[in-house]
Amino acid sequence: MARKTNYKFEKLDRERRKAEKKAAKAEAKKAASEDGADPLAPGAEEQPADADVERN
């Protein structure tokens, strides 16, 4: 016979993972605001340190 599903555990586990993800995102945003960069900007990690130099 198949096991009975534990919906309560599954829901609590999803909520726990969601809270961890939210906390990590908030921590990254806080750290970036201290550095003066926007962590949620598209391509924020892709730009090199000398991105302000114009190339022809």
PQR file of N, CA, C, O and H, with PARSE charges and radii, in Angstrom:
ATOM      1  N   MET A   1       0.842  -1.169   0.000 -0.4000 1.5000
ATOM      2  CA  MET A   1       0.000   0.000   0.000 -0.0000 2.0000
ATOM      3  C   MET A   1       0.896   1.246   0.000  0.5500 1.7000
ATOM      4  O   MET A   1       1.952   1.257   0.634 -0.5500 1.4000
ATOM      5  N   ALA A   2       0.474   2.274  -0.704 -0.4000 1.5000
ATOM      6  CA  ALA A   2       1.237   3.505  -0.801 -0.0000 2.0000
ATOM      7  C   ALA A   2       1.184   4.279   0.518  0.5500 1.7000
ATOM      8  O   ALA A   2       0.241   4.161   1.300 -0.5500 1.4000
ATOM      9  H   ALA A   2      -0.384   2.265  -1.219  0.4000 1.0000
ATOM     10  N   ARG A   3       2.221   5.064   0.728 -0.4000 1.5000
ATOM     11  CA  ARG A   3       2.256   5.881   1.946 -0.0000 2.0000
ATOM     12  C   ARG A   3       1.275   7.035   1.840  0.5500 1.7000
ATOM     13  O   ARG A   3       0.997   7.528   0.747 -0.5500 1.4000
ATOM     14  H   ARG A   3       2.987   5.160   0.092  0.4000 1.0000
ATOM     15  N   LYS A   4       0.761   7.455   2.964 -0.4000 1.5000
ATOM     16  CA  LYS A   4      -0.141   8.603   3.014 -0.0000 2.0000
ATOM     17  C   LYS A   4       0.723   9.868   2.921  0.5500 1.7000
ATOM     18  O   LYS A   4       1.745   9.985   3.596 -0.5500 1.4000
ATOM     19  H   LYS A   4       0.987   7.055   3.852  0.4000 1.0000
ATOM     20  N   THR A   5       0.299  10.794   2.088 -0.4000 1.5000
ATOM     21  CA  THR A   5       1.075  12.026   1.932 -0.0000 2.0000
ATOM     22  C   THR A   5       0.929  12.908   3.163  0.5500 1.7000
ATOM     23  O   THR A   5      -0.101  12.911   3.838 -0.5500 1.4000
ATOM     24  H   THR A   5      -0.531  10.699   1.540  0.4000 1.0000
ATOM     25  N   ASN A   6       1.984  13.649   3.431 -0.4000 1.5000
ATOM     26  CA  ASN A   6       2.005  14.537   4.591 -0.0000 2.0000
ATOM     27  C   ASN A   6       2.002  15.971   4.061  0.5500 1.7000
ATOM     28  O   ASN A   6       3.051  16.604   3.936 -0.5500 1.4000
ATOM     29  H   ASN A   6       2.821  13.647   2.883  0.4000 1.0000
ATOM     30  N   TYR A   7       0.819  16.462   3.755 -0.4000 1.5000
ATOM     31  CA  TYR A   7       0.691  17.784   3.150 -0.0000 2.0000
ATOM     32  C   TYR A   7       1.180  18.887   4.074  0.5500 1.7000
ATOM     33  O   TYR A   7       1.761  19.870   3.616 -0.5500 1.4000
ATOM     34  H   TYR A   7      -0.033  15.948   3.856  0.4000 1.0000
ATOM     35  N   LYS A   8       0.951  18.734   5.355 -0.4000 1.5000
ATOM     36  CA  LYS A   8       1.375  19.766   6.304 -0.0000 2.0000
ATOM     37  C   LYS A   8       2.897  19.917   6.280  0.5500 1.7000
ATOM     38  O   LYS A   8       3.414  21.034   6.247 -0.5500 1.4000
ATOM     39  H   LYS A   8       0.478  17.935   5.727  0.4000 1.0000
ATOM     40  N   PHE A   9       3.609  18.790   6.296 -0.4000 1.5000
ATOM     41  CA  PHE A   9       5.066  18.839   6.249 -0.0000 2.0000
ATOM     42  C   PHE A   9       5.542  19.473   4.946  0.5500 1.7000
ATOM     43  O   PHE A   9       6.452  20.303   4.951 -0.5500 1.4000
ATOM     44  H   PHE A   9       3.189  17.883   6.323  0.4000 1.0000
ATOM     45  N   GLU A  10       4.925  19.081   3.829 -0.4000 1.5000
ATOM     46  CA  GLU A  10       5.332  19.624   2.539 -0.0000 2.0000
ATOM     47  C   GLU A  10       5.120  21.132   2.487  0.5500 1.7000
ATOM     48  O   GLU A  10       5.967  21.863   1.973 -0.5500 1.4000
ATOM     49  H   GLU A  10       4.186  18.407   3.825  0.4000 1.0000
ATOM     50  N   LYS A  11       3.995  21.599   3.017 -0.4000 1.5000
ATOM     51  CA  LYS A  11       3.714  23.031   3.028 -0.0000 2.0000
ATOM     52  C   LYS A  11       4.712  23.769   3.902  0.5500 1.7000
ATOM     53  O   LYS A  11       5.231  24.810   3.499 -0.5500 1.4000
ATOM     54  H   LYS A  11       3.307  21.006   3.435  0.4000 1.0000
ATOM     55  N   LEU A  12       4.991  23.250   5.090 -0.4000 1.5000
ATOM     56  CA  LEU A  12       5.953  23.890   5.986 -0.0000 2.0000
ATOM     57  C   LEU A  12       7.342  23.914   5.366  0.5500 1.7000
ATOM     58  O   LEU A  12       8.080  24.887   5.521 -0.5500 1.4000
ATOM     59  H   LEU A  12       4.569  22.405   5.418  0.4000 1.0000
ATOM     60  N   ASP A  13       7.702  22.836   4.659 -0.4000 1.5000
ATOM     61  CA  ASP A  13       9.009  22.774   4.008 -0.0000 2.0000
ATOM     62  C   ASP A  13       9.108  23.820   2.892  0.5500 1.7000
ATOM     63  O   ASP A  13      10.137  24.483   2.763 -0.5500 1.4000
ATOM     64  H   ASP A  13       7.103  22.045   4.534  0.4000 1.0000
ATOM     65  N   ARG A  14       8.050  23.976   2.084 -0.4000 1.5000
ATOM     66  CA  ARG A  14       8.048  25.000   1.034 -0.0000 2.0000
ATOM     67  C   ARG A  14       8.166  26.390   1.637  0.5500 1.7000
ATOM     68  O   ARG A  14       8.917  27.227   1.135 -0.5500 1.4000
ATOM     69  H   ARG A  14       7.214  23.437   2.189  0.4000 1.0000
ATOM     70  N   GLU A  15       7.427  26.637   2.714 -0.4000 1.5000
ATOM     71  CA  GLU A  15       7.471  27.952   3.362 -0.0000 2.0000
ATOM     72  C   GLU A  15       8.849  28.228   3.961  0.5500 1.7000
ATOM     73  O   GLU A  15       9.322  29.364   3.920 -0.5500 1.4000
ATOM     74  H   GLU A  15       6.817  25.957   3.122  0.4000 1.0000
ATOM     75  N   ARG A  16       9.499  27.198   4.519 -0.4000 1.5000
ATOM     76  CA  ARG A  16      10.832  27.358   5.087 -0.0000 2.0000
ATOM     77  C   ARG A  16      11.840  27.704   3.995  0.5500 1.7000
ATOM     78  O   ARG A  16      12.667  28.601   4.163 -0.5500 1.4000
ATOM     79  H   ARG A  16       9.114  26.276   4.553  0.4000 1.0000
ATOM     80  N   ARG A  17      11.763  26.975   2.862 -0.4000 1.5000
ATOM     81  CA  ARG A  17      12.675  27.262   1.750 -0.0000 2.0000
ATOM     82  C   ARG A  17      12.441  28.662   1.190  0.5500 1.7000
ATOM     83  O   ARG A  17      13.393  29.355   0.832 -0.5500 1.4000
ATOM     84  H   ARG A  17      11.092  26.247   2.725  0.4000 1.0000
ATOM     85  N   LYS A  18      11.183  29.078   1.112 -0.4000 1.5000
ATOM     86  CA  LYS A  18      10.855  30.409   0.615 -0.0000 2.0000
ATOM     87  C   LYS A  18      11.415  31.484   1.545  0.5500 1.7000
ATOM     88  O   LYS A  18      11.943  32.495   1.082 -0.5500 1.4000
ATOM     89  H   LYS A  18      10.410  28.515   1.403  0.4000 1.0000
ATOM     90  N   ALA A  19      11.299  31.263   2.865 -0.4000 1.5000
ATOM     91  CA  ALA A  19      11.822  32.224   3.837 -0.0000 2.0000
ATOM     92  C   ALA A  19      13.347  32.301   3.751  0.5500 1.7000
ATOM     93  O   ALA A  19      13.918  33.387   3.860 -0.5500 1.4000
ATOM     94  H   ALA A  19      10.870  30.441   3.241  0.4000 1.0000
ATOM     95  N   GLU A  20      14.009  31.160   3.557 -0.4000 1.5000
ATOM     96  CA  GLU A  20      15.471  31.157   3.414 -0.0000 2.0000
ATOM     97  C   GLU A  20      15.889  31.939   2.170  0.5500 1.7000
ATOM     98  O   GLU A  20      16.846  32.713   2.209 -0.5500 1.4000
ATOM     99  H   GLU A  20      13.546  30.279   3.468  0.4000 1.0000
ATOM    100  N   LYS A  21      15.174  31.735   1.081 -0.4000 1.5000
ATOM    101  CA  LYS A  21      15.491  32.429  -0.168 -0.0000 2.0000
ATOM    102  C   LYS A  21      15.282  33.936  -0.011  0.5500 1.7000
ATOM    103  O   LYS A  21      16.088  34.738  -0.482 -0.5500 1.4000
ATOM    104  H   LYS A  21      14.397  31.106   1.051  0.4000 1.0000
ATOM    105  N   LYS A  22      14.190  34.306   0.658 -0.4000 1.5000
ATOM    106  CA  LYS A  22      13.894  35.714   0.874 -0.0000 2.0000
ATOM    107  C   LYS A  22      14.956  36.366   1.756  0.5500 1.7000
ATOM    108  O   LYS A  22      15.367  37.498   1.500 -0.5500 1.4000
ATOM    109  H   LYS A  22      13.535  33.655   1.041  0.4000 1.0000
ATOM    110  N   ALA A  23      15.401  35.655   2.794 -0.4000 1.5000
ATOM    111  CA  ALA A  23      16.428  36.189   3.685 -0.0000 2.0000
ATOM    112  C   ALA A  23      17.761  36.346   2.947  0.5500 1.7000
ATOM    113  O   ALA A  23      18.469  37.334   3.142 -0.5500 1.4000
ATOM    114  H   ALA A  23      15.067  34.735   3.002  0.4000 1.0000
ATOM    115  N   ALA A  24      18.097  35.378   2.108 -0.4000 1.5000
ATOM    116  CA  ALA A  24      19.343  35.462   1.342 -0.0000 2.0000
ATOM    117  C   ALA A  24      19.305  36.644   0.379  0.5500 1.7000
ATOM    118  O   ALA A  24      20.302  37.347   0.207 -0.5500 1.4000
ATOM    119  H   ALA A  24      17.522  34.575   1.949  0.4000 1.0000
ATOM    120  N   LYS A  25      18.159  36.857  -0.241 -0.4000 1.5000
ATOM    121  CA  LYS A  25      18.017  37.968  -1.169 -0.0000 2.0000
ATOM    122  C   LYS A  25      18.136  39.303  -0.438  0.5500 1.7000
ATOM    123  O   LYS A  25      18.766  40.235  -0.936 -0.5500 1.4000
ATOM    124  H   LYS A  25      17.350  36.286  -0.101  0.4000 1.0000
ATOM    125  N   ALA A  26      17.526  39.391   0.748 -0.4000 1.5000
ATOM    126  CA  ALA A  26      17.604  40.619   1.537 -0.0000 2.0000
ATOM    127  C   ALA A  26      19.038  40.879   1.988  0.5500 1.7000
ATOM    128  O   ALA A  26      19.488  42.025   1.998 -0.5500 1.4000
ATOM    129  H   ALA A  26      17.014  38.634   1.153  0.4000 1.0000
ATOM    130  N   GLU A  27      19.749  39.828   2.358 -0.4000 1.5000
ATOM    131  CA  GLU A  27      21.138  39.962   2.790 -0.0000 2.0000
ATOM    132  C   GLU A  27      22.012  40.445   1.631  0.5500 1.7000
ATOM    133  O   GLU A  27      22.871  41.307   1.815 -0.5500 1.4000
ATOM    134  H   GLU A  27      19.383  38.898   2.350  0.4000 1.0000
ATOM    135  N   ALA A  28      21.789  39.888   0.440 -0.4000 1.5000
ATOM    136  CA  ALA A  28      22.556  40.311  -0.734 -0.0000 2.0000
ATOM    137  C   ALA A  28      22.256  41.770  -1.071  0.5500 1.7000
ATOM    138  O   ALA A  28      23.157  42.525  -1.436 -0.5500 1.4000
ATOM    139  H   ALA A  28      21.091  39.188   0.291  0.4000 1.0000
ATOM    140  N   LYS A  29      21.007  42.156  -0.950 -0.4000 1.5000
ATOM    141  CA  LYS A  29      20.626  43.534  -1.238 -0.0000 2.0000
ATOM    142  C   LYS A  29      21.260  44.481  -0.226  0.5500 1.7000
ATOM    143  O   LYS A  29      21.710  45.567  -0.592 -0.5500 1.4000
ATOM    144  H   LYS A  29      20.275  41.542  -0.654  0.4000 1.0000
ATOM    145  N   LYS A  30      21.297  44.080   1.041 -0.4000 1.5000
ATOM    146  CA  LYS A  30      21.906  44.902   2.088 -0.0000 2.0000
ATOM    147  C   LYS A  30      23.407  45.063   1.843  0.5500 1.7000
ATOM    148  O   LYS A  30      23.951  46.163   1.938 -0.5500 1.4000
ATOM    149  H   LYS A  30      20.931  43.198   1.338  0.4000 1.0000
ATOM    150  N   ALA A  31      24.061  43.948   1.528 -0.4000 1.5000
ATOM    151  CA  ALA A  31      25.502  43.988   1.270 -0.0000 2.0000
ATOM    152  C   ALA A  31      25.814  44.860   0.056  0.5500 1.7000
ATOM    153  O   ALA A  31      26.798  45.599   0.058 -0.5500 1.4000
ATOM    154  H   ALA A  31      23.619  43.054   1.450  0.4000 1.0000
ATOM    155  N   ALA A  32      24.988  44.777  -0.965 -0.4000 1.5000
ATOM    156  CA  ALA A  32      25.226  45.557  -2.170 -0.0000 2.0000
ATOM    157  C   ALA A  32      24.962  47.040  -1.922  0.5500 1.7000
ATOM    158  O   ALA A  32      25.641  47.894  -2.493 -0.5500 1.4000
ATOM    159  H   ALA A  32      24.189  44.176  -0.967  0.4000 1.0000
ATOM    160  N   SER A  33      23.990  47.347  -1.083 -0.4000 1.5000
ATOM    161  CA  SER A  33      23.709  48.753  -0.816 -0.0000 2.0000
ATOM    162  C   SER A  33      24.862  49.391  -0.042  0.5500 1.7000
ATOM    163  O   SER A  33      25.115  50.589  -0.169 -0.5500 1.4000
ATOM    164  H   SER A  33      23.439  46.653  -0.619  0.4000 1.0000
ATOM    165  N   GLU A  34      25.550  48.594   0.750 -0.4000 1.5000
ATOM    166  CA  GLU A  34      26.732  49.097   1.448 -0.0000 2.0000
ATOM    167  C   GLU A  34      27.861  49.375   0.462  0.5500 1.7000
ATOM    168  O   GLU A  34      28.663  50.287   0.665 -0.5500 1.4000
ATOM    169  H   GLU A  34      25.344  47.621   0.853  0.4000 1.0000
ATOM    170  N   ASP A  35      27.918  48.580  -0.613 -0.4000 1.5000
ATOM    171  CA  ASP A  35      28.942  48.752  -1.640 -0.0000 2.0000
ATOM    172  C   ASP A  35      28.553  49.801  -2.667  0.5500 1.7000
ATOM    173  O   ASP A  35      29.407  50.300  -3.400 -0.5500 1.4000
ATOM    174  H   ASP A  35      27.266  47.840  -0.778  0.4000 1.0000
ATOM    175  N   GLY A  36      27.279  50.139  -2.728 -0.4000 1.5000
ATOM    176  CA  GLY A  36      26.808  51.128  -3.680 -0.0000 2.0000
ATOM    177  C   GLY A  36      26.391  50.533  -5.010  0.5500 1.7000
ATOM    178  O   GLY A  36      26.196  51.277  -5.971 -0.5500 1.4000
ATOM    179  H   GLY A  36      26.585  49.733  -2.134  0.4000 1.0000
ATOM    180  N   ALA A  37      26.245  49.223  -5.101 -0.4000 1.5000
ATOM    181  CA  ALA A  37      25.830  48.568  -6.338 -0.0000 2.0000
ATOM    182  C   ALA A  37      24.437  47.992  -6.161  0.5500 1.7000
ATOM    183  O   ALA A  37      24.014  47.694  -5.044 -0.5500 1.4000
ATOM    184  H   ALA A  37      26.403  48.618  -4.320  0.4000 1.0000
ATOM    185  N   ASP A  38      23.726  47.838  -7.275 -0.4000 1.5000
ATOM    186  CA  ASP A  38      22.387  47.258  -7.247 -0.0000 2.0000
ATOM    187  C   ASP A  38      22.500  45.776  -7.620  0.5500 1.7000
ATOM    188  O   ASP A  38      22.812  45.464  -8.769 -0.5500 1.4000
ATOM    189  H   ASP A  38      24.070  48.081  -8.182  0.4000 1.0000
ATOM    190  N   PRO A  39      22.252  44.847  -6.672 -0.5600 1.5000
ATOM    191  CA  PRO A  39      22.423  43.422  -6.960  0.2800 2.0000
ATOM    192  C   PRO A  39      21.342  42.874  -7.872  0.5500 1.7000
ATOM    193  O   PRO A  39      21.537  41.825  -8.487 -0.5500 1.4000
ATOM    194  N   LEU A  40      20.215  43.546  -7.976 -0.4000 1.5000
ATOM    195  CA  LEU A  40      19.111  43.037  -8.763 -0.0000 2.0000
ATOM    196  C   LEU A  40      19.087  43.593 -10.173  0.5500 1.7000
ATOM    197  O   LEU A  40      18.212  43.241 -10.965 -0.5500 1.4000
ATOM    198  H   LEU A  40      20.057  44.398  -7.477  0.4000 1.0000
ATOM    199  N   ALA A  41      20.036  44.455 -10.494 -0.4000 1.5000
ATOM    200  CA  ALA A  41      20.099  45.020 -11.837 -0.0000 2.0000
ATOM    201  C   ALA A  41      20.519  43.939 -12.830  0.5500 1.7000
ATOM    202  O   ALA A  41      21.420  43.151 -12.539 -0.5500 1.4000
ATOM    203  H   ALA A  41      20.746  44.741  -9.851  0.4000 1.0000
ATOM    204  N   PRO A  42      19.880  43.893 -13.994 -0.5600 1.5000
ATOM    205  CA  PRO A  42      20.261  42.885 -14.988  0.2800 2.0000
ATOM    206  C   PRO A  42      21.694  43.091 -15.442  0.5500 1.7000
ATOM    207  O   PRO A  42      22.093  44.202 -15.793 -0.5500 1.4000
ATOM    208  N   GLY A  43      22.454  42.025 -15.434 -0.4000 1.5000
ATOM    209  CA  GLY A  43      23.834  42.095 -15.884 -0.0000 2.0000
ATOM    210  C   GLY A  43      24.774  42.716 -14.878  0.5500 1.7000
ATOM    211  O   GLY A  43      25.877  43.117 -15.249 -0.5500 1.4000
ATOM    212  H   GLY A  43      22.129  41.123 -15.149  0.4000 1.0000
ATOM    213  N   ALA A  44      24.385  42.810 -13.625 -0.4000 1.5000
ATOM    214  CA  ALA A  44      25.225  43.445 -12.617 -0.0000 2.0000
ATOM    215  C   ALA A  44      26.525  42.671 -12.424  0.5500 1.7000
ATOM    216  O   ALA A  44      27.571  43.271 -12.179 -0.5500 1.4000
ATOM    217  H   ALA A  44      23.489  42.484 -13.324  0.4000 1.0000
ATOM    218  N   GLU A  45      26.469  41.339 -12.533 -0.4000 1.5000
ATOM    219  CA  GLU A  45      27.678  40.542 -12.336 -0.0000 2.0000
ATOM    220  C   GLU A  45      28.533  40.484 -13.599  0.5500 1.7000
ATOM    221  O   GLU A  45      29.727  40.198 -13.523 -0.5500 1.4000
ATOM    222  H   GLU A  45      25.619  40.851 -12.732  0.4000 1.0000
ATOM    223  N   GLU A  46      27.934  40.754 -14.756 -0.4000 1.5000
ATOM    224  CA  GLU A  46      28.635  40.585 -16.014 -0.0000 2.0000
ATOM    225  C   GLU A  46      29.575  41.732 -16.342  0.5500 1.7000
ATOM    226  O   GLU A  46      30.476  41.557 -17.163 -0.5500 1.4000
ATOM    227  H   GLU A  46      26.964  40.986 -14.817  0.4000 1.0000
ATOM    228  N   GLN A  47      29.402  42.892 -15.735 -0.4000 1.5000
ATOM    229  CA  GLN A  47      30.215  44.040 -16.061 -0.0000 2.0000
ATOM    230  C   GLN A  47      31.558  43.964 -15.349  0.5500 1.7000
ATOM    231  O   GLN A  47      31.607  43.748 -14.138 -0.5500 1.4000
ATOM    232  H   GLN A  47      28.671  43.034 -15.068  0.4000 1.0000
ATOM    233  N   PRO A  48      32.639  44.140 -16.083 -0.5600 1.5000
ATOM    234  CA  PRO A  48      33.964  44.140 -15.449  0.2800 2.0000
ATOM    235  C   PRO A  48      34.174  45.424 -14.650  0.5500 1.7000
ATOM    236  O   PRO A  48      33.387  46.365 -14.753 -0.5500 1.4000
ATOM    237  N   ALA A  49      35.222  45.453 -13.870 -0.4000 1.5000
ATOM    238  CA  ALA A  49      35.503  46.603 -13.010 -0.0000 2.0000
ATOM    239  C   ALA A  49      35.760  47.865 -13.826  0.5500 1.7000
ATOM    240  O   ALA A  49      35.449  48.965 -13.369 -0.5500 1.4000
ATOM    241  H   ALA A  49      35.862  44.689 -13.786  0.4000 1.0000
ATOM    242  N   ASP A  50      36.327  47.725 -15.033 -0.4000 1.5000
ATOM    243  CA  ASP A  50      36.633  48.881 -15.871 -0.0000 2.0000
ATOM    244  C   ASP A  50      35.540  49.092 -16.930  0.5500 1.7000
ATOM    245  O   ASP A  50      35.853  49.422 -18.074 -0.5500 1.4000
ATOM    246  H   ASP A  50      36.580  46.832 -15.404  0.4000 1.0000
ATOM    247  N   ALA A  51      34.290  48.911 -16.574 -0.4000 1.5000
ATOM    248  CA  ALA A  51      33.175  49.033 -17.517 -0.0000 2.0000
ATOM    249  C   ALA A  51      32.933  50.484 -17.920  0.5500 1.7000
ATOM    250  O   ALA A  51      32.329  50.741 -18.962 -0.5500 1.4000
ATOM    251  H   ALA A  51      34.036  48.643 -15.645  0.4000 1.0000
ATOM    252  N   ASP A  52      33.395  51.435 -17.109 -0.4000 1.5000
ATOM    253  CA  ASP A  52      33.152  52.832 -17.440 -0.0000 2.0000
ATOM    254  C   ASP A  52      34.082  53.324 -18.556  0.5500 1.7000
ATOM    255  O   ASP A  52      33.883  54.430 -19.058 -0.5500 1.4000
ATOM    256  H   ASP A  52      33.885  51.226 -16.263  0.4000 1.0000
ATOM    257  N   VAL A  53      35.070  52.555 -18.952 -0.4000 1.5000
ATOM    258  CA  VAL A  53      35.964  52.915 -20.042 -0.0000 2.0000
ATOM    259  C   VAL A  53      35.263  52.657 -21.358  0.5500 1.7000
ATOM    260  O   VAL A  53      34.802  51.544 -21.611 -0.5500 1.4000
ATOM    261  H   VAL A  53      35.231  51.657 -18.544  0.4000 1.0000
ATOM    262  N   GLU A  54      35.178  53.691 -22.209 -0.4000 1.5000
ATOM    263  CA  GLU A  54      34.500  53.546 -23.486 -0.0000 2.0000
ATOM    264  C   GLU A  54      35.429  52.885 -24.488  0.5500 1.7000
ATOM    265  O   GLU A  54      36.595  53.259 -24.614 -0.5500 1.4000
ATOM    266  H   GLU A  54      35.553  54.595 -22.004  0.4000 1.0000
ATOM    267  N   ARG A  55      34.897  51.891 -25.205 -0.4000 1.5000
ATOM    268  CA  ARG A  55      35.694  51.173 -26.205 -0.0000 2.0000
ATOM    269  C   ARG A  55      35.127  51.439 -27.588  0.5500 1.7000
ATOM    270  O   ARG A  55      33.910  51.464 -27.767 -0.5500 1.4000
ATOM    271  H   ARG A  55      33.950  51.587 -25.103  0.4000 1.0000
ATOM    272  N   ASN A  56      36.002  51.637 -28.566 -0.4000 1.5000
ATOM    273  CA  ASN A  56      35.564  51.890 -29.953 -0.0000 2.0000
ATOM    274  C   ASN A  56      35.827  50.711 -30.801  0.5500 1.7000
ATOM    275  O   ASN A  56      35.529  50.730 -31.996 -0.5500 1.4000
ATOM    276  H   ASN A  56      36.991  51.617 -28.420  0.4000 1.0000
TER
END
